[in-house]
Amino acid sequence: MALLSVQNLRAYYRTEVYGISRTVRAVDGVSFELRPNEVYGVAGESSCGKTTLIKVISGTIKAPLKVEEGRVAYQFGLLEVDMLRINQDELRRDVRWKQISYVMQGSMSVLNPVRRVITTFEDIVDTHQGITDHRAFLNQIREHVNKLGLPPEVLNLYPHQLSGGMRQRVAIALATVFHPSLIIADEPTTALDVVVQRGVLQMLKGIQAESGNTVLLVTHDLAVHANVADRVAIMYAGRIVEEAPTQVIFNAPRHPYTQHLIRSLPVIGDKSSKASLSGSPPNLANPPDGCRFHPRCPYAMDVCRTVVPEISPLGNGHRAACHLIQEAAR
Amino acid sequence: MSTDGKLLDVQHVTASFHIGGLLAGTRLVAVNDMSFSLENARPEIYTLAGESGSGKTTLARLLLHDLDPTQGKVIFEGRDLATICRRGDVMDFMKKVQPVFQNPFETFNPLRRVDAYLYDTALNFGMAANRKAATPIVDGALRQVGLSLEEVNERYPHELSGGQIQRVSVARALIPQPRLILADEPVSMVDASLRMEIVNVFRKLRDEQGVSVLYITHDLATAYYISDHIAIMLRGFIVEAGTVEAVLDHPLHPYTQLLKESVPRPAPKTREIWAKPIELGSTEAKEYARIGCRFAGRCPHVMDVCRRSDPPDVEVEGRTVKCYLY
């Protein structure tokens, strides 16, 4: 049973300035499922639609972002939620933070700089659950923070007194107060040093393993996915081009884009020359016809320039969207 | 100490800052008795690697003659930077040592076309008398980084990808024909997939143009890929330095070992090593103020002597290690 099922989702930014309308097709035909108790990694370059995808599945759809078509359906135990139809009050009361929480990239902007960390906890608990007994609340938070291995002093400090890694771990503690079914982590460690990154991700993975919830981990760093994710999806220009269990995607990538990404990663102990891909990712306001990767693809064929390749199963949970693979299978 | 045959020679440099109030303040030693050098005869890529708060940026400022050291000397082409103060000398130094900064989207004014910076550099350093004469110089610099003037002419920063714009800033640094490029975290703000595009440029500059590069980074994987020598920094000290193969293939200092192990490898089969639980250090200020080895609080091999005094530099297996273990 899937926790989240996304089907053929298209979400565009439509703007109109001085009569000139512009459509940015940030998410264009994405389908995937999240299962309970897994870490699902989403990788892709900047402006490939990762953040827009998160906005839609977390229900923060504001103009100019508009969902054109598709379905985003959650199954939280007995509670079924259709994210595109739910009203805002219900969303706030039953779903946000209790079922879906969010860890952002810049944890400095999650925490109010002029208030102590504990008051941010207070805000969140008060909004989503209500605080009747203040002492019980304090005990609950202390216990929660302690369980995650953070020193209890952090609660009485201001955000600027914490190091970057500590702030990010506080952000994770905030996101897990109600033990949500899904934690969305958007580039949680991008600005951190490797040692701190390792500590923060270990903590996130530890929480996931213990409480059996699902983590949607979005980062452009494939090496992080290799160490944390159970399954990985590669996005390119608003679409998922390949999805597979982590072992499979690293050992036998099938899409030319994925192959390039994995082959170009630098590794300690390897000095051989690694080529970078020529060209740049397409402008999503005016994407190329057919396969969006074809202008940069070394194997582009005629069909790639006109027909959009559908993502199709290759067995063992491996899916890819490429004419080359479909041709070979035929 | 002789400085013959050295392009850049950093001799026992210390830089300290006063933080806090007039009476209650403390001294923070950001760079502590650091020494290293780059050869003159053979161009090389020298990496200074360390986490945030290890003193990398302070060191970059010292080398760019933007900050004077509290103690010690920085010698470039046989001349102490402290003696460079006349305008002509400063210009001459700036021509030979050029910086590339971390975030290309902050380096360039978003309202100004990027080619304007290239022309400015060419004209300010007297590489060309007028704009027309500067055009081939600008184009030539762009071609060295795999771009061309047609591609960037009349373009604003937001119209280029992160990798392209960072290569434009390398091209800008190349215009005065420098001996040394000082690149401070040049790849940390761009996507992992575009990093190779930038570091490949540095490799090409060393091999084909004879430009030395001082590569400041926390990314050990790209450091291994491009550099000849590496120095690992921790809280203002160089804890291990040597050829990149010696230091990163077989790290000896416990901190280097931790750092290497923490770099996530793009191979799922080694994830057990990475998943071994680690303890994060105490806050930055505490480690700076520590007496003795700065890593003692996190080191698995810590001994009593480590907490008492600074460890000496020891020569072991072709590298220098600052550790009592050796």
Interface residues (C-beta under 8 A of the other chain):
Chain A: E45 S46 S163 G164 G165 M166 D193 V194 V195 V196 Q197 R198 G199 Q202 K205 H220 D221 L222 A223 V224 A226 N227 V228 T246 Q247 F250 N251 L261 I262 S264 L265 P266 V267 I268 G269 D270 K271 S273 K274 A275 S276 L277 S280 P281
Chain B: E51 S52 L160 S161 G162 G163 Q164 D191 A192 S193 L194 R195 M196 E197 V199 N200 H218 L220 A221 T222 Y224 Y225 L248 D249 L258 L259 K260 S262 V263 P264 R265 P266 A267 P268 K269 R271 W274 A275 P277 I278 E279 L280 G281 T283 E284
